[in-house]
Amino acid sequence: MQHIDTLIYAGWIIPVEPENTVHEQYAIAIQDGKIVAVLPSDDAVRHFSARITYRLNNHLLIPGLINAHTHASMTLLRGFADDMPLEKWLNEYIWPVEKAHIDRNFIADGAKLAIAEMLRGGVTCFNDMYFFPDVVGEVANQAGIRAILGLILIDFPTAYAQDSNEYLQKARKVQEQFNDNPLIQTALAPHAPYSVSDISLKAGKLLAEEFDLPIHIHLHETLTEIKEAVKKDGERPLTRLRKLNLLSPKLIAVHMTTLKNEEMAILAKHGVNVVHCPESNLKLASGTCPISKLQQAGINVALGTDGAASNDDLDMLGEMRTAALLAKILSKDASSIPASTALQMATLNGAKALGIDDVTGSLIAGKSADIVAIDMSDIETQPIYNPLSQLVYAVGRDKVTDVWVAGKHLLKSRTLTSLDIHDIKTKTHLWRDKISASRQT
């Protein structure tokens, strides 16, 4: 009998690999933060003894959810400006309040609020794009969550940097700071084609190539963006990025709501990853990403929440359900994006987009023990005929009871173990009062 750190018995396990698989009365064996085996409970009893054993007979275990696009610290701006299109929301509300209030403290407190929310919703990894990524990295590291820090690049001055050269200088320092951290990685994050010049994009591409980084960018988010690009550059943004040799499997293109068939073929040819943010796009009336067509073309599609300022939550279980339902009505095909595909988009596909699918995204031996336990015993999830279908179409994030990242128990019976929720609430209220007061003057 092998002695290990942790053994989790569960009513059901959905490993994501193989696809559309549900194991009943199974267990996961964990040693040194990694999965040793996923096996029937009876076999686990015979083969393993553990320092810590969990018996979650009414629970479903899934891989940790991956939020492939967010702006974590913007959670402090949840509900600040609603019910308006992206351009007005961004130019008249978000950018002015950011200019007035963003500093290292804002970023730290906002990141703690976001990470607490994400962990309580089963998110074990997030791909961030915002200012002061070094601060977000420090908070994420302390919390024990997995994170990809966006090394922000934009052409106008902010509280973080004054010009593209300074953004890139700071990007290099952040990359070096977290270079050896097992949970924290980085990605070059040019904000969008309309806010980053060709010169800056070329310089950023060189830095990304030097460190072998993904490139994370908002792209084809609205029809207005497309029209303005054609007016200014004489071409659509995707064409411009193609000419700059930015299209590759390293590119993570977020939103992609306005696409021609020939552009989908280009994305497929170059292996570009797409991140779909359905609820943010719906709320801002930005458009809808044609995920069924993208997947039929062989394009990897992941899911993200976007920031809580435009969503207004960081609920990846909700995004799964919305993505599946929206795809069905758009394609007029009820079989489009079945439950198994929706879960894969929220887990393994996100890991593939971020280049970490060898580490996380599914529950198989050798991968990190990034695991979420969901209580399936409550009345809202009864009766259970198909746990996978129930997960996508009926489960709310309040049913998430436990979360492990690299084997560390970060959410235990709905209680956060690495974050002080009372301190987070207190600081959040202080920021609300400060921002509200400045809005009235």
NORUR-V174150 format. One record per pair of residues at least 4 apart in sequence whose C-alpha atoms are under 6 Angstrom apart, sorted by the first residue. I is the first residue (numbers start at 1). J is the second residue. If there is no record, write none. Layout:
I,J
I,J
This chain:
1,47
1,48
2,48
3,48
3,49
3,50
4,31
4,50
5,30
5,31
5,50
5,51
6,30
6,50
6,52
6,53
7,28
7,29
7,50
7,53
8,27
8,28
8,53
8,54
9,27
9,55
9,56
10,25
10,26
10,27
10,56
10,57
10,59
11,24
11,25
11,57
11,58
11,59
12,23
12,24
12,25
12,60
13,22
13,23
13,60
13,61
14,22
14,62
15,362
15,363
16,362
17,362
20,340
25,41
26,39
26,40
26,41
27,38
27,39
27,40
27,41
28,37
28,38
29,35
29,36
29,37
30,34
30,35
30,36
33,369
33,406
33,407
34,367
34,368
34,369
35,365
35,366
35,367
35,369
36,365
37,365
44,48
58,376
58,377
59,374
59,375
59,376
60,373
60,374
61,372
61,373
62,371
62,372
63,361
63,362
63,363
63,370
63,371
64,123
64,124
64,370
64,371
64,372
65,122
65,123
65,124
65,346
65,347
66,123
66,125
66,126
66,346
66,347
66,350
67,126
67,304
68,126
68,127
68,303
68,304
68,350
69,127
69,304
69,306
70,128
70,305
70,306
70,307
71,128
71,129
71,130
71,307
72,111
72,114
73,107
73,110
73,111
74,307
74,309
75,110
75,114
75,308
76,110
77,309
78,308
78,309
78,312
84,89
85,89
85,284
86,90
86,284
87,91
88,92
89,93
90,94
90,95
91,95
98,102
102,106
106,110
107,111
108,135
111,115
111,136
115,119
118,123
119,123
121,397
122,372
124,145
124,146
125,146
125,147
126,147
127,147
127,148
128,149
128,150
129,150
133,149
134,174
137,141
140,145
143,418
146,183
146,184
147,184
148,184
148,185
148,186
149,186
150,186
150,187
150,188
150,189
151,171
151,187
151,188
151,189
152,189
152,190
153,167
153,189
153,190
154,191
154,195
154,196
155,163
155,164
155,195
155,196
157,161
157,162
157,163
161,166
161,167
175,179
187,213
187,214
187,215
188,215
189,215
189,216
189,217
190,217
191,217
192,217
192,218
208,212
208,213
214,250
214,251
215,251
215,252
216,252
217,253
218,254
219,253
219,254
219,256
220,256
220,258
221,255
221,256
221,257
222,286
226,236
229,233
229,236
230,234
230,235
230,236
241,246
242,246
242,247
247,270
248,270
248,271
248,272
249,271
249,272
251,272
252,273
252,274
253,274
254,274
254,275
255,276
256,289
257,287
257,288
257,289
267,272
268,299
273,300
273,353
274,301
275,301
275,302
275,303
276,303
277,303
277,304
277,305
278,323
279,311
280,310
280,311
281,285
281,286
281,287
294,299
295,299
302,345
302,349
302,350
303,345
303,346
305,314
308,312
308,313
319,323
320,342
321,392
321,393
322,326
324,337
328,332
328,333
328,334
328,336
337,341
339,389
339,392
344,348
344,349
345,349
347,361
348,361
348,362
351,356
351,357
351,361
352,357
357,361
359,367
359,368
360,367
360,368
368,406
369,406
369,407
370,404
370,405
370,406
371,403
371,404
372,402
372,403
373,400
373,401
373,402
374,399
374,400
374,401
375,399
376,381
387,391
390,394
391,395
401,413
401,414
402,411
402,412
402,413
403,409
403,410
403,411
404,408
404,409
404,410
410,416
410,417
411,415
411,416
411,417
431,435
432,436
